[in-house]
């Protein structure tokens, strides 16, 4: 689970506000442990806050809004699990990543902690490098989650770019599928923002179901914005995922139209130029960029190729997916 973090990416946390140190709160009744955590983390990237018991930890969480909490389970008064439960029940602290720290190593104790809402679990004595790696991992994940689309909950543009950069850096073969709805603006203009948002959420579900059916945990789904989505996978799985997205979308989209429009097979709305036109029931166009035949050394190259493919895909009738088959350029 932590191998990649421990072996490689422990030096950078993607943060547009690099001038602000990330606040880490350590809640432990043992001053030696608090000192060890401080010595491990405090520096250019982290500011360490300390609490000697659960009540003080709750107060500091409320006042300081730390980016991450390291929480001891075995404490006098309120134990760590009680504090954890209260933090998860509070709207203003429910999102904070929490790593449980305890001398216990039994599986049932770990399970209980995770079920209560902890993000991670580390036992004493801990390795300082491992603790730092896990702190970085969870803060990075929290930043990504914070940038997720409020409509779909999917990761946004920074996570998308980082995912593609990671594939490029590792030198692996990958496929990036850009999913785009056809005539969505006309639908939005006709039916309104709320119904357009429901279509966006339905599309996200179609993509997630397709990846769940034909992909695996290494695949990535992102929401670029509006009616644009992205799937990062490989060339073996990409055709099956694309076919399933199209099948699900084409099956479900008619239900989002009024009966009379569904029966006609089109709506009347305005083009971008202002001209009144007929627009058919929405379809989906998928452009698949991959590095099977050509070298792709930057996420910008992926976007450039996708834009070229998108023009071709949208010129076709109905829902389609197209692959870049060129070997250079």
BELKAFEN-V687234 format. One record per residue. RES is the residue in one letter. PSI is psi in whole degrees, -180 to 180 (999 if undefined). OMEGA is omega in whole degrees, -180 to 180 (* if undefined). D_CENTER is the distance of its C-alpha to the mean C-alpha in Angstrom with 2 decimals. Layout:
<<RES & PSI & OMEGA & D_CENTER> <RES & PSI & OMEGA & D_CENTER>>
//
This chain:
<<X & -35 & -175 & 17.07> <X & 5 & -171 & 17.72> <X & -44 & -177 & 19.80> <X & -42 & 180 & 17.64> <X & -45 & -176 & 17.18> <X & -32 & -177 & 20.87> <X & -27 & -171 & 22.13> <X & -74 & -161 & 20.36> <X & 69 & -179 & 17.76> <X & 10 & -174 & 19.31> <X & -21 & -175 & 20.56> <X & 135 & 170 & 17.89> <X & 122 & -179 & 15.23> <X & 112 & -177 & 13.55> <X & 118 & -180 & 15.18> <X & -16 & -179 & 16.98> <X & 64 & -175 & 19.51> <X & -22 & -179 & 20.90> <X & -20 & -180 & 24.18> <X & 127 & 176 & 22.92> <X & 147 & 175 & 22.89> <X & 129 & -178 & 20.25> <X & 125 & 177 & 22.19> <X & 123 & 179 & 22.34> <X & 123 & 175 & 24.60> <X & 123 & -179 & 26.56> <X & 107 & -176 & 28.47> <X & 137 & -179 & 31.26> <X & -7 & -179 & 35.00> <X & 111 & -178 & 35.87> <X & -26 & 179 & 36.42> <X & -42 & 178 & 36.47> <X & -43 & 179 & 32.89> <X & -41 & 179 & 31.79> <X & -40 & 179 & 33.69> <X & -42 & 178 & 32.13> <X & -43 & 179 & 28.58> <X & -46 & 180 & 29.74> <X & -33 & -179 & 31.39> <X & -41 & -168 & 28.35> <X & -36 & -169 & 25.80> <X & 134 & -179 & 27.77> <X & -142 & -176 & 28.13> <X & -31 & -173 & 26.57> <X & -29 & -171 & 22.97> <X & 143 & 167 & 23.57> <X & 125 & -176 & 25.91> <X & 125 & 174 & 26.86> <X & 148 & -176 & 28.11> <X & 141 & 173 & 30.35> <X & 136 & -176 & 31.41> <X & -8 & 178 & 34.18> <X & 175 & -175 & 33.52> <X & -40 & -178 & 31.20> <X & -44 & 178 & 32.79> <X & -37 & 178 & 32.43> <X & -42 & 178 & 28.81> <X & -42 & -179 & 28.12> <X & -46 & -180 & 30.05> <X & -36 & 177 & 28.25> <X & -44 & -178 & 24.81> <X & -39 & -175 & 26.08> <X & -41 & -171 & 27.78> <X & -17 & -178 & 25.68> <X & 65 & -179 & 22.06> <X & 158 & 178 & 21.08> <X & -20 & -180 & 17.67> <X & 148 & 178 & 18.23> <X & 131 & 170 & 21.14> <X & 116 & -166 & 23.11> <X & 120 & 177 & 25.22> <X & 140 & 180 & 28.39> <X & -46 & -174 & 29.16> <X & 95 & 178 & 32.96> <X & 151 & 175 & 34.25> <X & 156 & -178 & 37.36> <X & -125 & 176 & 37.07> <X & 121 & 177 & 33.51> <X & 174 & -175 & 31.83> <X & -37 & -179 & 28.22> <X & -35 & 176 & 27.14> <X & -45 & 179 & 28.86> <X & -44 & 179 & 27.16> <X & -47 & -179 & 23.73> <X & -43 & -179 & 24.49> <X & -39 & 178 & 25.64> <X & -38 & -180 & 22.65> <X & -25 & -179 & 20.34> <X & -14 & -179 & 22.77> <X & 123 & -178 & 22.82> <X & -36 & -173 & 20.50> <X & -10 & 178 & 20.64> <X & -2 & -174 & 19.77> <X & -23 & -176 & 17.67> <X & -10 & -173 & 14.35> <X & 128 & 176 & 15.95> <X & 137 & -178 & 15.10> <X & 125 & 175 & 18.39> <X & 121 & 177 & 20.01> <X & 140 & -179 & 23.25> <X & 122 & -178 & 26.23> <X & 160 & 177 & 29.36> <X & -16 & -179 & 32.38> <X & 144 & 179 & 31.90> <X & 9 & -178 & 30.65> <X & 144 & -178 & 31.22> <X & -42 & -177 & 28.59> <X & -32 & 178 & 29.25> <X & -40 & 178 & 28.60> <X & -44 & -180 & 25.18> <X & -44 & -180 & 24.37> <X & -41 & 179 & 25.73> <X & -46 & -180 & 23.64> <X & -41 & 180 & 20.32> <X & -28 & 179 & 21.50> <X & -18 & 175 & 22.39> <X & 7 & 178 & 18.87> <X & 150 & 178 & 18.70> <X & -23 & -177 & 15.62> <X & 174 & -173 & 18.01> <X & 127 & 178 & 21.75> <X & 140 & -175 & 24.18> <X & 151 & 175 & 27.95> <X & 146 & -8 & 30.86> <X & 144 & -177 & 32.16> <X & 156 & 176 & 28.89> <X & 124 & -177 & 28.52> <X & -39 & -180 & 27.66> <X & -39 & 178 & 25.65> <X & -42 & 178 & 23.53> <X & -46 & 180 & 23.01> <X & -42 & -180 & 22.01> <X & -42 & -179 & 19.55> <X & -37 & 176 & 17.85> <X & -48 & 179 & 17.90> <X & -45 & -179 & 16.26> <X & -46 & -176 & 13.51> <X & -32 & 175 & 12.73> <X & -42 & 177 & 13.16> <X & -46 & -179 & 10.81> <X & -39 & 180 & 8.04> <X & -40 & 178 & 9.44> <X & -44 & 179 & 9.49> <X & -45 & 180 & 5.89> <X & -36 & 180 & 5.64> <X & -22 & 179 & 8.83> <X & 4 & -179 & 7.94> <X & 152 & 178 & 5.93> <X & 127 & 178 & 8.67> <X & -20 & -179 & 11.31> <X & -44 & -175 & 12.67> <X & -18 & -176 & 10.19> <X & 4 & -179 & 7.39> <X & 152 & 179 & 5.00> <X & 150 & -178 & 3.12> <X & -158 & -168 & 6.71> <X & -36 & -180 & 9.53> <X & -45 & 179 & 9.50> <X & -37 & 178 & 6.53> <X & -50 & -179 & 8.30> <X & -42 & 180 & 11.52> <X & -38 & -180 & 10.91> <X & -45 & 179 & 10.06> <X & -41 & 178 & 13.22> <X & -39 & -180 & 15.14> <X & -43 & 178 & 14.64> <X & -43 & 180 & 16.11> <X & -45 & -178 & 18.85> <X & -38 & -179 & 19.67> <X & -13 & 178 & 20.09> <X & 28 & -179 & 22.31> <X & 161 & 174 & 20.99> <X & 136 & -178 & 21.41> <X & 163 & 175 & 18.40> <X & 135 & 180 & 18.01> <X & 115 & -179 & 15.74> <X & 118 & 175 & 16.23> <X & 120 & -177 & 16.13> <X & 124 & -174 & 16.53> <X & 134 & 180 & 18.69> <X & 144 & 179 & 20.90> <X & 130 & 177 & 24.61> <X & 29 & 178 & 26.59> <X & -38 & -179 & 23.85> <X & -42 & 179 & 25.51> <X & -41 & 178 & 28.78> <X & -45 & -178 & 27.31> <X & -41 & 179 & 25.72> <X & -38 & -177 & 29.09> <X & -48 & -171 & 31.03> <X & -16 & 178 & 29.16> <X & 165 & -173 & 27.37> <X & -42 & -176 & 23.97> <X & -47 & -179 & 23.39> <X & -32 & 174 & 24.11> <X & -40 & 178 & 22.08> <X & -36 & 178 & 19.00> <X & -36 & 176 & 19.84> <X & -42 & 179 & 19.94> <X & -45 & 180 & 16.46> <X & -39 & 177 & 15.16> <X & -42 & 179 & 17.48> <X & -43 & 178 & 16.21> <X & -40 & 179 & 12.59> <X & -40 & 178 & 14.35> <X & -44 & -180 & 16.51> <X & -46 & -180 & 13.88> <X & -42 & 180 & 12.19> <X & -38 & 179 & 15.80> <X & -42 & 179 & 16.87> <X & -37 & 178 & 14.34> <X & -37 & -177 & 15.22> <X & -43 & -172 & 18.85> <X & -8 & -179 & 19.18> <X & -159 & 176 & 16.28> <X & -175 & -173 & 15.30> <X & -14 & 179 & 12.77> <X & -13 & -179 & 12.77> <X & 157 & -175 & 11.42> <X & 137 & 175 & 8.13> <X & 132 & 178 & 7.43> <X & 159 & 178 & 6.57> <X & 106 & -179 & 8.69> <X & -37 & -178 & 11.19> <X & 154 & 180 & 13.13> <X & -126 & -180 & 16.05> <X & 22 & -179 & 16.74> <X & 128 & 180 & 14.98> <X & 169 & 179 & 12.16> <X & 144 & 174 & 11.51> <X & 126 & 175 & 11.61> <X & 120 & -176 & 12.22> <X & -146 & 174 & 14.81> <X & 173 & -173 & 18.52> <X & -19 & 178 & 21.75> <X & -44 & -176 & 22.95> <X & -23 & -172 & 20.23> <X & -48 & -178 & 19.51> <X & -42 & -180 & 22.71> <X & -41 & 179 & 22.27> <X & -45 & -180 & 18.71> <X & -45 & 179 & 19.97> <X & -40 & -178 & 23.09> <X & -38 & 175 & 21.40> <X & -47 & -180 & 19.13> <X & -44 & -179 & 22.43> <X & -47 & -179 & 24.38> <X & -45 & -178 & 22.17> <X & -48 & -178 & 21.86> <X & -31 & 179 & 25.59> <X & -36 & -171 & 26.51> <X & -27 & -172 & 24.69> <X & -34 & -179 & 25.03> <X & -32 & -178 & 28.80> <X & -14 & -179 & 28.36> <X & 2 & 177 & 26.72> <X & 152 & 174 & 30.03> <X & 151 & -176 & 33.23> <X & -42 & -178 & 35.85> <X & -38 & 178 & 38.16> <X & -39 & 178 & 35.54> <X & -39 & -180 & 34.30> <X & -40 & 178 & 37.93> <X & -33 & -178 & 38.62> <X & 12 & 179 & 35.49> <X & 166 & 171 & 34.71> <X & 162 & 175 & 34.31> <X & 123 & -179 & 36.19> <X & -179 & -178 & 34.24> <X & 141 & 169 & 34.46> <X & 170 & 178 & 33.46> <X & -28 & 179 & 32.05> <X & -12 & -178 & 35.68> <X & -10 & -180 & 36.75> <X & 137 & 177 & 38.61> <X & 129 & -177 & 38.58> <X & 169 & 173 & 37.46> <X & 136 & 178 & 36.52> <X & 126 & -178 & 32.97> <X & 170 & 174 & 32.39> <X & 136 & -175 & 29.91> <X & 145 & 174 & 26.44> <X & 178 & -179 & 25.34> <X & 136 & 177 & 22.32> <X & 131 & -179 & 22.51> <X & 125 & 179 & 20.36> <X & 124 & -175 & 21.00> <X & 116 & 177 & 20.32> <X & 139 & -179 & 20.58> <X & 165 & -178 & 21.34> <X & 32 & 178 & 23.28> <X & -42 & -174 & 25.82> <X & -12 & -176 & 28.70> <X & 160 & 178 & 27.80> <X & 128 & 174 & 26.37> <X & 115 & -173 & 23.12> <X & 8 & -180 & 22.81> <X & 143 & 178 & 20.41> <X & -30 & 178 & 17.31> <X & -32 & 178 & 19.80> <X & -38 & 177 & 21.94> <X & -46 & -179 & 19.33> <X & -38 & -180 & 19.03> <X & -47 & 180 & 22.83> <X & -40 & -180 & 23.50> <X & -39 & 179 & 21.10> <X & -37 & 178 & 23.01> <X & -43 & 180 & 26.22> <X & -34 & -178 & 25.22> <X & -41 & 179 & 24.00> <X & -42 & -180 & 27.55> <X & -44 & -178 & 29.02> <X & -43 & -177 & 26.73> <X & -15 & 176 & 27.40> <X & -13 & 180 & 31.10> <X & 157 & 177 & 31.14> <X & 142 & 177 & 31.95> <X & -175 & 179 & 29.63> <X & 132 & -177 & 26.17> <X & 160 & 165 & 25.88> <X & 139 & -178 & 23.83> <X & 147 & 179 & 25.30> <X & 146 & 172 & 24.99> <X & 116 & -177 & 26.07> <X & 4 & 180 & 29.27> <X & 151 & -177 & 30.65> <X & -1 & 178 & 31.45> <X & 173 & 177 & 31.62> <X & 999 & * & 31.03>>
//
